Amino acid sequence: DPENVETGIEALAGELSRIRRDGFTDTEFARAKEKYAAIMAQLYREAENTNSEALASELTRNYFDNEYVPGIENEYILAVNLLPEIKIDEVNSLSDYFFTAKEPLILLSLPDNGKGSEVKLTEEYVKDVFEKALVSTYPPYVDAAGEGALINELPESGSSRLVKTDKLNNIEYYELSNGAEVIIKKTPFKEDEVLFSAFSLGGHSLVSDDEWVSANFASGIISRGLLGGRTRIQLDKYLDGKLVNVSPYIGETSEGFSGSSSLSDLETLFQMVYLYFNDAEKDPDSYDSYISRLGIYLQNQEADPDVIFGRTLRNILTSGHMRGRPFDSTMISEIDIDKAYSVFRERFSGPGDFTWVFTGSAGPDVIIPLAEKYLAFSIPGRDKPEGKETWKDTGIRLPEGKIEKTIYMGKEEKADIALVFNGEFSWSRENLVLLTALAEAADVRLREVIREEEGGTYSINVYPSVDKYPLSQFQLTVYFVCSPQRADELKAIVLRELASISEKVPEGTLQKFKNSSKLEYRKQIKENSFWLSAIKDSEFDGSGLAWLSNYEDMTESITDRMIMDAA
């Protein structure tokens, strides 16, 4: 907060002072070593599955920064041998070096309208506040990590049954005794990676207008609240050394979870999910801090012309619908902690109407016992209506007709231009591929003309997107930055060149698209994240996975004439 800069500087300097005087605690040090050891162990286990980009990045740092490249096996051996020998006194002794080696660099970034900033925040003032705080006396740091297990009592385990097996794709479908669907695909792609995603239909489309803003921020609020009686800071300390994360979300048409873990930490993942259903409580201090920081963040964004450009575009594309509003600082007052928790408990009333998807190195023999233990329960008094809920059409629609909007803002001599074309879309996998091919053809044509021939911009891009719900609609967005003096001229050329695609597709574009699409597909089907997304999407809309086996044929069948007709 610009009005509390002095407090922030004092808190920072005070913590540095405590580190210099007292060092880190034994428990902090132990967690840091445990976390580093866990990361190195996983990197070593996945050595054969490391992607080329990571390896290339390491070699680049070796060339430019003289960073050593001993290889992960040697790095792991060093970690195993040296970590136990590193003592806390050795680490704490380094604080004197860092404090005395040179004067600290203090960087402050504030909005122009920060109250008092022009008068008080001189270099001398900031330095004086920092140095006074640095020599003040502070009580020793107390490392409150929370004691005991995450969960002390569990309901009786449920049961499960195998519903079907997709032998072609090696996927097994189970149903738990409370009705939850669990889908598992064990893969050989990673030695120690489990990804998961869960969803239930409904989302914030089912909340009232009065609750809508709170519902959008509910997952962020709950994630920072108490979980199993631990604060977020205590929970993070408990999770140090564990390779696991779980994040709840509430979207427009569904609510759910996403996350990942190592094999050894998979039970912790299930325990966290269980707690979000059963023991997620308010933490007023954390909430106040979150809302304060969120308000400052949104307020600072409002001085950025690019942000205002994006918000204005979103407002146009949602036809000004109140549920399509881009979030800004004026909406902070609409967020209410009680409403957020009420919506969360309603949407997450129990795991029984969720679909749970797992991909990675754990199979049914590992996942199903944990699912029976932590997911096969119901919460008395919080059952949803009989039958599966679904989302509601809230009436957000793309605009009709031609709309032009110009925003004058900022000091930089540039014009940001977005041309958005939209309309109804006959949803099918074939049409999705065709739309992507059309965007590729447009991208090539515009890059050749606008950038190469006209010299009008460094970069111009075409982005396709499709919404299947509540109505099937497409968007094709052309975005580029240019000189304000050439904005109208280049915009007219873009429209002319897009129209020309209906007469001729740039030579070689289609074959390039086919080659790159098939190459990318062959890469993706060897990634756990791809299968997680594909299975979830197929369950969400009931479209199935048959398209996976004929994707390459589907891509190969696209012709220049089909692209021209689509244009």
C-alpha positions in Angstrom: 0.0 0.0 0.0 1.6 3.4 -1.0 0.3 4.8 2.3 2.2 2.2 4.3 5.6 2.1 2.5 7.4 2.9 5.8 5.8 -0.1 7.5 6.8 -2.4 4.7 10.4 -1.2 4.7 10.5 -1.6 8.5 9.1 -5.2 8.3 11.7 -6.1 5.6 14.6 -4.6 7.5 13.4 -6.1 10.7 13.4 -9.6 9.3 16.9 -9.1 7.8 18.0 -7.9 11.2 16.7 -11.1 12.9 18.4 -13.3 10.3 21.7 -11.5 10.9 21.3 -11.7 14.7 19.7 -15.1 15.2 20.1 -16.9 11.9 17.5 -19.5 10.7 15.9 -21.9 13.1 16.7 -25.7 13.1 13.2 -26.5 11.8 13.5 -24.0 8.9 16.9 -25.4 8.0 15.7 -29.0 8.1 12.7 -28.2 5.8 15.0 -26.4 3.3 17.3 -29.4 3.1 14.4 -31.8 2.8 12.8 -29.8 0.0 16.0 -29.5 -1.9 16.7 -33.2 -1.5 13.2 -34.1 -2.8 13.5 -31.9 -5.9 16.9 -33.4 -6.7 15.6 -36.9 -6.2 12.7 -36.3 -8.6 15.0 -34.7 -11.2 17.3 -37.7 -11.0 14.3 -40.2 -11.4 13.1 -38.3 -14.4 16.5 -37.9 -16.0 15.5 -40.0 -19.1 12.3 -38.0 -19.5 13.8 -34.5 -19.3 12.6 -32.4 -22.2 15.0 -30.9 -24.7 14.1 -27.4 -23.9 15.4 -27.8 -20.3 18.6 -29.4 -21.5 19.2 -26.6 -24.1 18.6 -24.0 -21.5 21.2 -25.5 -19.2 23.8 -25.6 -22.0 22.9 -22.0 -22.9 23.7 -20.9 -19.3 26.9 -22.9 -19.5 28.0 -20.9 -22.6 26.9 -17.4 -21.5 27.2 -17.6 -17.7 29.9 -20.3 -17.3 27.5 -22.4 -15.3 28.8 -25.9 -14.7 27.0 -28.8 -16.4 28.0 -31.9 -14.5 24.7 -33.7 -15.4 21.8 -34.6 -13.2 23.4 -37.9 -12.0 26.5 -36.1 -10.7 24.4 -33.3 -9.2 22.2 -35.8 -7.4 25.2 -37.7 -6.0 26.7 -34.4 -4.8 23.4 -33.5 -3.1 23.1 -36.9 -1.4 26.7 -36.7 -0.1 27.0 -33.0 0.8 23.5 -32.1 2.2 23.9 -34.1 5.4 27.3 -32.4 6.0 26.0 -28.9 5.7 25.4 -27.5 9.2 23.1 -24.7 10.2 25.9 -22.7 11.8 27.7 -22.6 8.4 24.6 -21.2 6.7 23.9 -18.7 9.4 27.5 -17.4 9.3 26.9 -16.4 5.7 24.5 -13.7 6.8 27.4 -11.4 7.9 28.9 -11.7 4.4 25.7 -10.7 2.6 25.0 -7.8 5.0 28.5 -6.4 4.9 29.7 -7.2 1.4 28.0 -4.1 -0.1 25.2 -1.7 0.5 21.7 -3.2 -0.2 19.8 -2.1 -3.3 16.3 -1.0 -2.4 13.9 -0.8 -5.3 10.4 0.7 -4.8 7.7 0.8 -7.4 4.7 3.0 -6.7 1.8 4.5 -8.7 2.2 8.2 -9.6 -0.7 9.1 -7.3 0.7 7.4 -4.2 -0.2 9.6 -1.3 2.8 11.4 0.1 5.2 9.7 -2.3 6.4 12.9 -3.9 7.2 14.4 -0.5 8.5 11.6 1.6 9.9 8.9 -0.6 13.3 10.4 -1.3 16.4 8.3 -1.4 17.5 9.7 1.9 14.2 9.1 3.6 14.0 5.4 2.5 17.6 4.8 3.5 17.0 6.4 6.9 13.9 4.2 7.6 15.8 1.1 6.5 18.9 1.7 8.5 17.0 2.6 11.7 14.9 -0.6 11.4 18.0 -2.6 10.8 19.5 -1.8 14.2 16.2 -2.0 16.1 15.6 -4.9 18.5 13.1 -7.6 17.5 12.0 -10.7 19.3 13.3 -14.0 18.1 11.4 -15.6 15.2 9.0 -18.4 16.2 8.7 -21.1 13.5 5.1 -22.1 13.9 4.6 -24.9 11.4 1.7 -26.7 13.1 1.9 -30.0 14.7 0.6 -33.5 13.9 -0.9 -35.1 10.8 -3.1 -33.3 8.3 -6.1 -35.4 9.2 -6.8 -37.0 12.6 -10.2 -38.7 12.0 -11.6 -40.2 8.8 -15.0 -41.6 8.0 -15.3 -45.3 7.2 -13.9 -46.1 3.8 -16.3 -46.5 0.9 -16.1 -49.0 -2.0 -15.7 -48.9 -5.7 -16.5 -50.9 -8.8 -14.9 -51.1 -12.2 -17.5 -49.8 -14.7 -15.6 -50.1 -18.0 -12.2 -50.3 -19.6 -11.0 -48.5 -22.7 -8.4 -51.0 -23.9 -7.4 -48.9 -26.9 -6.4 -45.9 -24.8 -5.5 -47.9 -21.6 -8.1 -46.1 -19.4 -10.1 -47.6 -16.6 -13.4 -46.1 -15.3 -14.6 -46.7 -11.8 -17.6 -45.6 -9.7 -17.3 -45.0 -5.9 -20.0 -46.0 -3.5 -21.1 -42.3 -3.2 -21.5 -42.0 -7.0 -18.2 -40.3 -7.8 -16.6 -41.3 -11.1 -12.8 -42.0 -11.0 -11.0 -42.3 -14.3 -7.4 -43.6 -14.4 -4.8 -43.7 -17.1 -1.4 -45.1 -16.1 1.3 -44.0 -18.5 5.0 -44.7 -19.0 5.9 -41.1 -19.8 7.2 -40.1 -16.3 8.7 -42.2 -13.6 7.3 -40.1 -10.7 4.5 -37.8 -11.8 0.8 -38.0 -11.1 -1.6 -35.3 -12.4 -5.2 -35.0 -11.5 -8.2 -32.9 -12.4 -11.8 -33.0 -11.0 -14.9 -31.2 -12.0 -18.6 -31.0 -11.2 -21.0 -29.1 -13.5 -22.5 -25.8 -12.3 -19.8 -23.3 -11.5 -20.7 -19.7 -10.7 -23.4 -19.7 -13.4 -25.7 -21.1 -10.6 -25.0 -18.3 -8.0 -27.0 -15.1 -7.7 -25.8 -11.8 -9.2 -25.2 -10.6 -5.7 -22.8 -13.5 -5.1 -21.1 -13.5 -8.5 -18.0 -11.4 -7.6 -17.4 -13.2 -4.4 -17.8 -16.5 -6.2 -15.1 -15.6 -8.7 -12.6 -14.9 -5.9 -13.8 -17.7 -3.6 -11.1 -20.3 -4.6 -8.4 -17.7 -3.9 -9.9 -16.8 -0.6 -10.4 -20.4 0.5 -6.8 -21.4 -0.6 -5.5 -18.7 1.7 -7.7 -19.6 4.6 -7.4 -22.3 7.3 -7.2 -25.9 6.0 -7.3 -28.6 8.7 -6.7 -26.0 11.3 -3.5 -24.8 9.7 -2.9 -21.3 8.3 -1.7 -21.1 4.7 1.8 -20.3 6.0 1.7 -23.3 8.4 0.4 -25.6 5.6 3.2 -24.5 3.2 5.7 -25.3 5.9 4.1 -28.7 6.4 4.3 -29.3 2.6 8.0 -28.3 2.3 9.9 -31.4 1.2 6.7 -32.8 -0.4 6.1 -32.6 -4.2 2.4 -32.0 -4.1 -0.1 -29.2 -4.9 -3.9 -29.0 -5.0 -5.9 -26.0 -6.2 -9.6 -25.6 -6.1 -11.4 -23.5 -8.7 -14.9 -22.2 -9.5 -15.4 -21.4 -13.2 -18.4 -20.3 -15.1 -19.8 -23.8 -15.9 -18.0 -26.0 -13.4 -16.1 -26.2 -10.2 -13.3 -28.5 -9.3 -9.7 -29.2 -8.5 -6.3 -29.5 -10.3 -3.0 -30.6 -9.0 -0.1 -33.0 -9.1 2.2 -35.0 -6.8 5.0 -37.5 -6.7 4.1 -41.1 -6.0 5.3 -40.9 -2.4 3.2 -37.8 -1.7 0.0 -39.0 -3.4 -1.8 -39.7 -0.1 -1.1 -36.1 0.9 -2.8 -34.9 -2.2 -5.9 -36.9 -1.4 -5.8 -35.6 2.2 -5.8 -32.0 1.0 -8.8 -32.7 -1.2 -10.6 -34.3 1.7 -9.9 -31.2 3.9 -11.2 -28.8 1.3 -14.5 -30.6 1.5 -14.6 -31.0 5.3 -12.3 -28.6 7.1 -11.8 -25.3 5.2 -12.4 -22.4 7.5 -12.0 -18.6 7.5 -8.8 -16.8 8.4 -9.8 -13.2 8.7 -6.2 -11.9 8.9 -5.2 -13.7 5.7 -8.4 -12.5 4.0 -7.7 -8.9 4.9 -4.2 -9.2 3.6 -5.3 -10.8 0.4 -8.0 -8.2 -0.3 -5.6 -5.3 0.5 -2.9 -6.7 -1.9 -5.5 -7.5 -4.6 -6.9 -4.0 -4.4 -3.5 -2.5 -4.8 -2.6 -4.8 -7.7 -5.8 -4.0 -9.6 -5.4 -0.3 -8.9 -1.8 -0.3 -10.2 -3.0 -2.1 -13.3 -5.3 0.7 -14.2 -2.4 2.9 -15.1 -1.3 0.5 -17.7 -2.7 1.2 -21.2 -2.3 -2.5 -22.2 -4.5 -3.6 -19.3 -7.2 -1.0 -20.1 -7.1 -2.1 -23.7 -7.7 -5.7 -22.7 -10.5 -4.9 -20.3 -12.2 -2.7 -22.8 -12.0 -5.5 -25.4 -13.4 -8.0 -23.0 -16.3 -5.7 -22.1 -17.1 -5.4 -25.8 -16.9 -9.1 -26.5 -19.3 -9.9 -23.6 -21.7 -7.2 -24.8 -21.4 -5.3 -21.5 -23.0 -8.2 -19.5 -22.6 -7.7 -15.8 -21.1 -11.2 -15.5 -18.6 -10.5 -18.3 -17.1 -7.5 -16.5 -13.3 -7.5 -16.3 -12.2 -7.3 -12.7 -11.0 -3.9 -11.5 -10.4 -2.1 -8.2 -14.0 -0.9 -8.1 -15.2 -4.5 -7.6 -13.2 -5.1 -4.4 -16.0 -3.7 -2.3 -18.3 -6.4 -3.7 -16.1 -9.3 -2.4 -17.5 -10.7 0.9 -15.8 -13.5 2.9 -19.1 -14.9 4.1 -20.5 -15.1 0.6 -17.3 -16.6 -0.7 -17.4 -19.5 1.9 -21.1 -20.0 1.4 -20.7 -20.4 -2.4 -17.7 -22.7 -1.9 -19.5 -25.0 0.5 -22.5 -25.1 -1.8 -20.4 -25.9 -4.9 -18.2 -28.3 -3.0 -20.9 -30.0 -1.0 -19.3 -33.4 -1.4 -17.2 -35.4 -3.8 -20.0 -37.7 -5.0 -21.1 -35.6 -8.0 -17.5 -34.9 -9.2 -15.6 -36.7 -11.9 -12.0 -37.4 -10.9 -9.3 -37.9 -13.6 -5.8 -39.2 -12.9 -2.9 -39.6 -15.3 0.7 -40.5 -14.8 2.8 -43.1 -13.0 0.1 -44.4 -10.6 -2.4 -47.0 -11.6 -5.7 -48.2 -10.1 -3.9 -50.4 -7.6 -2.5 -47.2 -6.0 -5.3 -44.7 -6.7 -8.5 -46.7 -6.0 -7.6 -47.5 -2.3 -6.9 -43.9 -1.7 -10.1 -42.8 -3.5 -12.1 -45.2 -1.4 -10.5 -43.8 1.7 -10.7 -40.1 1.0 -13.3 -39.5 -1.7 -16.1 -42.1 -1.2 -18.0 -40.1 1.5 -21.0 -37.8 1.7 -21.4 -34.9 4.1 -24.7 -34.9 6.0 -26.9 -31.9 5.3 -24.8 -30.8 2.3 -26.1 -33.0 -0.4 -26.9 -31.4 -3.8 -30.3 -32.0 -5.4 -31.1 -35.4 -6.7 -29.4 -36.2 -10.0 -26.5 -34.5 -11.6 -26.5 -30.7 -11.6 -25.5 -28.7 -14.7 -24.6 -25.2 -15.6 -27.0 -22.4 -16.4 -26.9 -20.1 -19.4 -26.3 -16.6 -17.9 -27.0 -14.8 -21.2 -23.5 -13.7 -22.1 -23.3 -13.3 -25.9 -20.8 -12.1 -28.4 -21.8 -8.7 -30.0 -23.5 -8.5 -33.3 -22.7 -6.1 -36.1 -19.6 -3.9 -36.6 -18.2 -2.2 -33.5 -15.3 0.2 -33.4 -13.8 1.5 -30.2 -10.7 3.8 -29.8 -9.0 4.4 -26.5 -6.5 7.2 -26.1 -4.2 6.5 -23.2 -0.5 6.4 -22.4 2.6 8.3 -23.4 4.3 5.7 -25.7 4.0 6.4 -29.4 2.3 3.2 -30.4 -1.1 1.9 -31.3 -2.4 -1.5 -30.2 -4.9 -2.9 -32.7 -7.2 -5.9 -32.2 -9.6 -7.0 -35.0 -12.0 -9.7 -33.7 -14.3 -11.7 -36.0 -16.9 -13.9 -34.5 -20.0 -15.9 -35.3 -21.8 -19.2 -34.8 -19.7 -22.3 -35.0 -20.8 -25.9 -35.9 -18.8 -27.7 -33.3 -16.9 -30.8 -34.4 -13.2 -31.9 -34.2 -13.0 -31.5 -37.9 -14.2 -27.9 -37.8 -11.7 -27.2 -35.0 -8.9 -28.4 -37.1 -10.2 -26.4 -40.1 -10.5 -23.2 -38.0 -6.9 -23.7 -36.8 -5.7 -24.1 -40.4 -7.5 -21.0 -41.4 -5.8 -19.0 -38.6 -2.5 -20.4 -39.8 -3.1 -19.3 -43.4 -4.1 -15.8 -42.1 -1.1 -15.6 -39.9 1.3 -16.4 -42.8 -0.4 -14.0 -45.2 -0.5 -11.1 -42.7 3.1 -11.7 -41.6 4.3 -11.5 -45.2 2.4 -8.4 -46.1 2.2 -6.3 -42.9 5.6 -7.1 -41.5 7.8 -8.0 -44.5 6.3 -5.9 -47.3 4.9 -3.0 -45.4 7.3 -2.9 -42.5 4.4 -1.9 -40.4 5.0 -4.0 -37.3 7.5 -6.4 -35.7 4.9 -9.0 -35.0 1.3 -9.7 -36.1 -0.6 -12.8 -34.8 -3.9 -14.5 -35.5 -5.6 -16.3 -32.6 -8.5 -18.7 -33.0 -10.8 -19.7 -30.1 -14.0 -21.5 -29.8 -16.7 -21.5 -27.0 -18.8 -24.6 -27.0 -21.1 -23.5 -24.1 -23.6 -22.0 -23.6 -23.6 -21.5 -27.4 -21.1 -22.8 -29.9 -19.3 -19.7 -31.2 -15.9 -18.8 -32.6 -13.6 -15.9 -32.5 -10.7 -15.1 -34.8 -8.5 -12.3 -33.4 -5.8 -10.4 -35.3 -3.5 -8.4 -33.0 -0.6 -6.2 -33.8 1.2 -3.0 -32.6 2.2 -0.2 -35.0 2.8 3.5 -35.3 -0.4 5.5 -34.6 0.2 7.3 -37.9 -0.2 4.1 -39.8 -3.0 2.5 -37.8 -5.9 3.1 -40.3 -3.7 2.3 -43.3 -2.5 -1.1 -41.9 -6.0 -2.0 -40.6 -7.4 -1.6 -44.1 -4.6 -3.8 -45.5 -5.3 -6.5 -42.9 -9.0 -6.6 -43.9 -8.1 -6.7 -47.6 -5.6 -9.6 -47.1 -8.0 -11.6 -44.9 -10.6 -11.3 -47.6 -8.1 -12.5 -50.2 -7.7 -15.9 -48.5 -11.1 -16.8 -49.8 -9.5 -16.7 -53.2 -6.1 -18.2 -52.6 -4.3 -19.8 -49.7 -0.6 -18.8 -49.4 1.5 -21.4 -51.2 3.0 -24.1 -48.9 0.9 -22.9 -45.9 -1.4 -25.9 -45.7 1.4 -28.5 -45.9 3.4 -26.7 -43.3 0.3 -26.6 -41.1 -0.2 -30.4 -41.6 3.4 -31.2 -40.8 3.6 -29.1 -37.7 0.2 -30.2 -36.4 1.0 -33.9 -36.7 4.5 -33.4 -35.1 2.9 -31.5 -32.2 0.3 -34.2 -31.8 2.8 -37.0 -31.7 4.7 -35.1 -29.0 1.6 -34.3 -27.0 0.2 -37.9 -26.8 3.4 -38.7 -24.8 2.6 -36.2 -22.1 0.4 -36.8 -19.0 -1.0 -33.3 -19.2 -2.4 -33.9 -22.7 -4.2 -37.0 -21.6 -5.5 -35.3 -18.5 -7.0 -32.5 -20.6 -8.4 -34.9 -23.3 -10.1 -37.2 -20.8 -11.6 -34.3 -18.8 -12.9 -32.6 -21.9 -14.4 -35.8 -23.2 -16.2 -36.4 -19.9 -17.3 -32.8 -19.6 -19.2 -32.7 -22.9 -19.6 -36.4 -23.6 -17.7 -36.1 -26.9 -15.5 -39.2 -26.3 -12.0 -40.0 -27.3 -12.5 -41.5 -30.7 -11.0 -38.5 -32.4 -7.6 -39.3 -31.0 -7.1 -42.3 -33.3 -8.0 -40.4 -36.5 -6.6 -36.9 -35.7 -3.8 -37.2 -38.3 -6.2 -38.4 -41.0 -8.5 -35.5 -40.0 -5.6 -33.1 -40.4 -4.5 -34.6 -43.7 -7.9 -34.3 -45.2 -7.9 -30.5 -45.0 -7.7 -28.9 -48.5 -7.0 -25.4 -49.7 -10.6 -25.2 -51.0 -11.9 -26.0 -47.5 -9.8 -23.1 -46.0 -11.0 -20.7 -48.8 -14.6 -21.7 -48.1 -14.2 -21.2 -44.4 -12.7 -17.7 -45.0 
